[in-house]
Amino acid sequence: MNLKEANSPALQKEFIEMAVRLYKNEKNWIRPLDKDIENLFHPDTNKLFRQGAKAKRWLLLNEKGETIGRIAAFINPKMKEKQPTGGIGFFESTNDQKAAFMLFDVAKDWLQSEGMEAMDGPINFGERDKWWGLLVDGYSPANYNMPWNFAYYREFFEAYGFQVYFKQFTYMRPTRGVDFDPKMIERANKIIGSPDFEFRSITKDEILTKAPEFFMEVYNKAWARHMGKSLTLKETKLMFTKMKPIIDVRLIYFGFHKGEPISFFINIPELNQLFKHVNGKMDLIGKLKFLWHKTFNPPNKMLGLVFGVVPEFQGKGVESAMIMEYNEQYASKSNFSYEIIEMNWIGDFNPKMMRVCEQLNAEIYKTHHTYRYLFDREKPFERHKIFE
């Protein structure tokens, strides 16, 4: 077997295409958009490089010159850990442990040479909302920008010595016909009807004006301390600008107290129900297919990206009231086209959000693992800290 660094346009194309061949008979695998992966590895499309990030990719070839595996390794300066920690991702391999271990080795050796003391994987070269974790249970088709992999990958990671750093749970429930927890209803009723509180979706005019401001204000209070980074208005406006072509205003919902934003949930249509028709390409033909299916065969699933409540209103019924009001205004209506809601993965380090999902009578139907491998094999292993 022979390793090659994917450092030319031809080899970078092969980095994409080998996965297409590997999964060609797997009906649950949906080809990602080529650009969504490729753009991560170039300085002009991934700003992390301008902040000191580094990345390498490799292909593994057999004696016949056929590609049988791939892996990427990267150093993200935003990853703040006790020890310098790199990442590996976009791992694919035939069912051959020796091949898998060769790929893990080349990534580990490079990360060590760059001063890293551990590696997490499989993860994204960027934020946690994409390409994060190894699927270990619930092998239904992947949501947009989430990984799908063969079940035998778990054995490779654990046999090599990776340990579970945290588990990621994807919850799902029908939008209609599900009863809410009585305690949740009781908490909601303390809020609903008060003139101090308002819950509503955004308007089309607010997508690029008010919505980014509302989102930034709540996110920075509710999430920034956990994620280690606050968002600027410029960043949130860029996020909403990128999302605008696929935004359904009914799926973006805010809570207010005396006119000030205190909570949100951001949902989008589940795009893989559309992208599965374009074969990884958003060229002219791909765009036409996308628009046709968006118009005549739209998604019946909504994907919950993020949910937040500012700390001073957490545990006071705002979460419950917001969900109950949304159900009343939209989800319970017979003409609401989305039949299923999935919540983007929730780590087992976030028991509060897990309880919210359970109170919604949502069920775990997919589990991913984020693994960590310590280069010093004598060093004590610690799991991800629990959010308080």
N, C-alpha and C positions, 0 to 999 in steps of 0.2 A: 504494500500500500504506500501511496505517495501523497504528501501534503503540498498544496500550492497556495500561496497567498493570493487572494482575489484582488489583484492590483492593476487590472487592465479592464477596459470596457467589455471585452469578450468574456473574461472570467467573472466579472460582476453580473453579466447577463446570465451566465451559467449558475451563479449563486441563486438567482430567482428560479430558473427553469428546472433545476434538479428537484426542487420540491414539487413542482407540477407533475413531473414524471413519477416521483415517489408515491404521490397520493392519487394517481390517475384512476384507480379502481375503488377509491374510498368515497362513497356518496355523501358522507357527513362533512367532508372537507370542502370549504369554499375558498377558491383562490383569492388571496388578498390582491388589492390593487398594486401593481408593480411599483408605482411611484411612491406609495406609502412606505414601502421598505427601503427602496433605493435612496430616497431623499434623506433618510436618516444618516447616511454615510458620506455626505458631502458638505463642506463648509458653507456653500452658498444657500443650502436649504436646511441646515441644522445649526442654529446659533450657538449650540454648546461648544462647537469647535472654536468659536471666537472667545470663549471663556476658559480655554485651556484643556478642553476635552480631547481624548485620543481614541482611535478605534482601528481595529484590524479585522479582516475576514479571511477565512481559509476554506478551501475545498479539499476533500479527501478522495483520491482516485484509487481504483483497484488496479490489478496487474494488466487489465485490458484497456486501461485509460478511461474507464467509466466512472463518473462521479457517484460516490456512495455515501457522502456525508458533507456537512457544512457546519460552520460555527462562526460567530462573531464575538469579539471581546472588546470591551470599552472601559474607559475611565471617565466618569462623570464627576466634575468638580462639585456638583450640587449634592452628591451623596455624602452626608455627614454621619460618620460612624465612629465608634471607639477606636477602631483600627482602619487604616486606609483600605478601602474595599472597592474592587472593580466589579464588573458585570460580564456575564456571558449571555448570549441570546441567539435567536434564529438558528438554534440547533436542529439539525435533521440528520437522520442516519438510517441506513438499512438495519435489519435486525441482527447486528453483529457487535457484540460487546467490545471486542478488540478495536474495532473501528471507532466506536463511541469514545473509548478511553483515549485513543490517539488524539481525537478532537479536544477532549477535556484537557489533555496534557499540553497541547500547543497553546491553548488559551491561558492555562495556568502559568506556564513558563514565561509567556510574554508579560502577563500582569505582574509576576514576581520581579521581572527585570525592570519594570516601571515603578517598583517600590510598594506594590500592593501587598497586603497581608491576608487577604481573603477575597473570595469571589461569590457573588450572588447570581442565581440563575434558575431557570431562564427568565431574563428580564429584558426590558426595553432600553434602548439608548436614548433615553428621554424620560418623560413623565410616566407615572404609574398607571395612567388611564388607558394605556395601549400595550399590547404584546407582553403582558406580565403574567408569569406563572406557568407551571406545567399542569396540564389537564390530567387529573387522576380519577375523576368520577363524573358521570353525566356526559356521555360522548355524543350529544346532539350537536347539530351544526353550530359553529362559532358565531358570536355576535361580531359586528364590524370592529376591526382592529383588535380582536382578541385571538389568542392562539388556539389551535386545535392540533393534537398530536396523537401518535399511536400509543397504546397502553404500555407497550414494552419500554418506552422511554423512562418510566418511573424506576424500573429495575436498574437501568443504566446509571441514573443519578445516584440512587441509594447505594448501589454496589461500589461505586467509585468513592463514596465517603461523604457525599453531600448530606446535610441534615436539614430538616424542615425548620425554616426560620419563621414563617407564618403560613397559615392556611387562608385561602381566599374562597369565600362562599358567594355564589350567585343565586339570588332568591327569585322566585317566580310566582305569580298568582294571576288568575283571570281578572279582568277589569270589572266584571259584573258577576253577581250571584254569590259573592263571598261575604260572610258575616264578619263584622268587626268584633274585637274583644270588648266585652261589656265595660271593663275598666277604661279602655280607650275612649269609648263613647261618653262615659261619665266625665273624664278629663276634658274632652272636647266641648261638652256642653257648658263648661264654666267659662269658656272663651267666646264661643259662637253667640252672636247676638249683642255682645258688648260693643258700644259705639266707638270704643278705643281701638278696636281691631278690624282689619280689613284683609281679605284674601282674594286675590284675583290673578288672572293670566295677563300677559302683556298684549299690547296692540302691535300691529305691524309698524306703526310709526315709532314705537319705542325700542325696536330691535337694536338699532345702532345709536340710540340716544339715552333713554332712561335705563333700559335693562342692564347695560354694562355697569352703570353707576350703582344700581341696586345690588347687583351680583358682587361687585368688588367690596362694597361696604359690609355685606353679610359674611362673605368668604373670609375676609381679613380678620374678622372677629371670631368666626367659628372654626376655621380650618388652618389659618396661617401658622399658629403655634405648633400644630401637629405636623404640618408638612414642611416646616422650616423656612417658609418663604411667603412674603406678602405679595399681592398682585397690585400692579399699577393700573390706572385707568386706560392707559395706552394698550396694555396687555389684554385687558378684558374686552376692549373695543375690537382688537384684532381677533380675539376668539369668537366674538359674535359675528364679525364680518365673515370669517371663514365658515361659520355654521349657517349663515343666512340662507344659502340655497336650499337647505334641507329643513329649516326651522318650520315647525307647525306651532303657531302662537298658542294654541290650546295646551301645549305640553310644557310650557315654561310658566311657572306659578310662583308668586311671591306673597309673603305675609307682611303686614305693616302694623305698627303700633303708633297711634297718634301721628300717622303719616310717614313715620320713619321705617325703612325696611328692616325686618328682623328675622326673616326666614325665606328659604327658597327651595324648590326642587326643579332641576333642569332635566328634561326628557327630550329625546329625539326619536323619530321613526327608526326602527331597526334596519339599518342600511344594507346589511348583507342579504336581506330579502330582495334587494334590487341589484346589488353588485354581483350576486352569483350568476347573473345573466351576461356579464360583460367580459368574462375571461381575463380579468386582471388589467384590462386596457380601457382607459378613458379617452380613446381617440374619437374620431368623428362617429364611427360605428358604435363604439361603446356608449357615447353620450346619447345617441339616438335610442339605443336599447334602454338605457337608464330612464330617459324621459318617457318612453312608451310605457314601461312597467310602472313608473311612478304615477302616471295618469290613469292607466287602465287595470293595473294589477298592484295596487299600493300595499305597503306593509300592513299586516294586521297585528304587529307587535310593536310596542313602544319600549324604549330602553332608558331606564333611569340612570343618568350620569352621575349626579351629585345632589346631596340633600344637606341642608345646613340650617341651624338655628343659632343665633347669637347667644353667648353664654348666659347672660342675665335672664333669658327666657327659656332656657333649657329645663326640662322636667316640670314645666308649669302648664302643660296642656296645649302649647302652641303646635307642636308636631301633630298631635291628634286632631286638633281643630282644623289645621291646614289640610290634612288628608281627608277628613270628613267633608269639608266644604268642597274640595276638588271632586270628590265622589258625587256630591249632590249636583254640582254645576256641569260636570262633564261625564265622568266615567260610568255612571249608572244609566246614562241615556241610551236608548235603543239605537240611535243614529250615530253613536260614537264608534268610529271604525276600528279602533284598536281593541282587540279582544284579550290581549295578554300584555302584562307589564313584567319586564325583567329589571331587577335592580343591578346596576353595575357592581362588580364584586366588592364585598365587604370583608376586610381582614378580621381574623379571629382576635386581633388586638383591639378591636373596637366593639366591645360587648353592648354598648348603648345602642348602636345602630342595628346590631343583630336583634336586640329586643324589640326595636321599632318594627322590623320586618316580621318578627314572630307575632306581634300584636295585630299586624295586618293579615294574619293567617297566610302569609307567604311561606313557601317551602324552599329549602335548599335543593336545587336540582343539578348544579354543577359545582365541582370543587377543584380548585387549582392549588398547587403548592409553590411557594417561593422557597428555594433551597439556599443554604449558605455552606461554603467549604472554607475552613480555616487552613491556611498553609502550614502553620505550626500545629501539628496534629496532637500536641500535648496541651495546648491551650484550652481552657474550659469553654464550652459552647454555651452561648446565651441566646434565647429566643427574643423576638421583637418585643419591646416593652408594651404593656397594656395602656391604652388611652384611658385616662381617668375621667 
